[in-house]
Amino acid sequence: MSFSLFLAAAAAAACTVTSPAHTVALVELYTSQGCSSCPPADRWLSKLQPSDHIVPLALHVGYWDYIGWKDPFARREFNERQRWLADLNGNRTVYTPGVFVQGRETPRWYDARGFDAAVAAINAQPARARIELAARIDHGQIEVHAKIAAADAKQPQALLALVQGGNVTHVGAGENRGETLTNDHVVTQWSAPLPPGSAIVQRWPAPDVPADRLSVVALVQDAARGQLLQTVALPLASCAK
């Protein structure tokens, strides 16, 4: 199915989104269920709701798995992305909880006034990429179509993520042993970097959770300059056939 036909079909089910003219702030929390200092940051991120102004992501890392608890959401790609972002910020170390706002390390994420000011400054900038996103859930599969245009980027890349909320885990070992953790905005699927321009198609198995706990996030970055150009989130609550 062509992008235009898929977009028209998805639009009838209210399963499309187009990024706004301003830049949406991407908030990346690098966290781990094996880290005793992470639950406060997890709760903070849970209070952030995706909108035309901000998109929060929880990317679970696996470098604390060795201390007793294997985080079920950890992915090697997130370890690598955090290291890449830390290098761009001139930091030789990675740690949890680690927060990056629009690719910039933000150690005082808990400072509400400073955080809100940073988001507002990002929103005041015109978008440097345009994202059209459409999705549907059918026969146990999530199908995502994206059309992305990026301007003034040396090495533009698109990334797609499946995001899941309301995840409850009873931790049986490690620093959080005996705790029941709730994790929201958790990235459970992460695409390889995709070239913008032509229509992009991504398919994932649909997890066995209600659609209203799922969303798809698309982001565009300039990998050469380490800059985030635009982000958009599409809730999947109305996308099931």
N, C-alpha and C positions, 0 to 999 in steps of 0.2 A: 504494500500500500504506500502511495506517495505521501510525503509529509503534509501536503495541502489537504488531501482526503482524510488522513488520520487526524489532522488538526481540526477539521470540520466535524468529524465524528466525535472527537473528544470534547469539543466546544459544546455540543448538544448535551453532554453529560456534566458540564461545568468542571471539566478536568483539564483546563489549560491555564497558563499564566504567561504574561509578558513582563519582563523586567521594566522598572520605571526609568524615567529620564535621569534621575539622580543616582548616585552610588549607594548601594545597600551595604551596610557594615557586616562583615563576616566575623563571627566570634568563634574561635577554636579553643576548646578546653582539652588539654591532654591530661588524662586521668587514668587511674587504675583502681580496681577493687581491692588490690593488695596493698594499697597505700593508706595509712591511717589518717593522713592529713588531707585526703581528697574529698571525703563526704561533705564538708562545708562548701567546697567549690562546686560539687555536684548539685547540692541544693540551690546554690546561687544560680547556676545555669538553668535549672528547672523553672525558675521564675521568669526567665526570658522567653518570650513567645515570638515565633517567626512573623515578620510583617514586611511592609515595604521599606522599613528602616533598618531592620536587623535580622540576621539569620544565625542562630546558635547551633554549634555542632559539638558533640562529645566524641572525641577520638581516643579510644582506650589503647594504651600501650602495654607491651608485654615484658618490659625489662625488669619488672618487679615479680614476675611469676616465680622466680627461683626461691623466694623467701617463704613459700608455703601455699599460696593460693593462685591457681591459674585463672586469670580473668577470661571469662568466656567471650568477651567482646573485643579482646585485644587482637591487633593485626600488625604484622611486620611493616606494612606500608605506612602505618601511623608513626611507628618508631622513626622511620626514615624521613617522613615529612616533618616531624618535630625537629629532627637534627638539621634538616635543610633550613627551616625557619630560624633556628637558633644560630646557624652559621651566618645567615643574612643579617641577623641582628648583632653580630659580633660577639656572640656568647659561645664559649667553648663547652658548656655543659648543658645537659637537658635534665629536667626534673618534673615532678608532679606535686601538686597541680600546677600546670603551666598554661597560661592564657595568652593568646595572640589575637589582637583586634586589627583586622585588615592587614595581617602579616607582621604587625609590630608587637613585640613582646610587651606585655602589660602586667608587671608584677603586682601592682596595686589595683587589681581588678575589683576588689571589695570596696574601694573608694567610690561611692555612688556618684558623687558630683563630678569627679574626674572622668569616670567611665562614661557618664551621660554626655559630657562635653566632647569626649573623643568621638562618640557615635555621631553627635550632631555635626561635628566638623567633617566627618566622612560623608554624611548625607548631603552636605552643602556642595559637594563636588559633582559636576556632571558625569554621568556614566561614560565609560570608555569602551563599553561592549553592550550589545543587545542580545537578550536571550528570549527565545520563544520555546515554551516547554509544554508538552502534552503527554498524558499517561492514561493507561487503563489497566485494570486487573481482570483477567479472564482465564478460566481453566487453570487456576493455580500458578499463573505467571503474571508478572508485572512487566508491561511493555512501555518503554519511554522513548519518545521522539523529541529531539531538540534541534533547533536551528539557531546558530550562534554567529554573530558578526562582531569582530573585534577591530578597533581602529588604533593606529599608532602603537602597535605591539611588535617587538622584534621576534619573539618566539611565543605566540599565543597558544594556550592550551585550555581545553575544556575538561572539566571533571564532573562526573555525576555520582551522587551518593543516595543510597536508600537510608532513611533515618527513621528510627523507631523509638517511641516513648513508652512510659509506664512499665519499665522493666524492673521486676522485683527479684532479688537474688538473696538467698540465705547463705552467708559466707561461713564455710566450715573450717577454715584454717587461715594462717597468716596474721597480719596485723589487725585485720577486722574480724577475726574469728568470733562467731556468735552474733554478729550484727546482721540485720536485714537491710539491704541497700536498695534504694530506688534510683534508677538512672533514666534520665530523659534525654532526648535529642541525640541518641546513640547512633552512630554511623555503623550499619551492619553490612552494607555493600558499598564498594568503592571502585569506580572504574579506573582503567588505565588512562593516562592523558590522551585526549582525543583532539584532532585538528579541527578548529572551527571552519566554517564555510559551508560545506555541503551538509545535508541533513544527517543527524546522528541518531542511531537506533541502539538502544540498550535493553536487554532482557534479563530479568532475575527471577528466581523462584519466589513465589509469594510466601512469606512466613505465615505460620498458623496463628495470627493475631487479628483482631478487628482492624478494618481499613482505617478507622479514625485514629489509630495509633501510628499511622505511617505517613511519611511524606517523601518527596523526591527533592533534592537540592541540586542545582547546577551552579557551578562557579567557573569563571574565566580568569586566567592569570597569565601574566607575561613571565614565563620561566626564566628568560634571559636577564630580566631586571628585578625579578623577585617581587613583582607588583600584582595585587589583586585588582581586577578591572571591573567585575560585577558579579553579583550573586542573586539567586532567586530561589524561593521555596514553593513547592506545589503540594498542598495537603491531598491525600488520596481518599478521603472519606467518601467522596461521591464518584469515585472512579471505577468501582466494581460493577461488572455487568450483571 
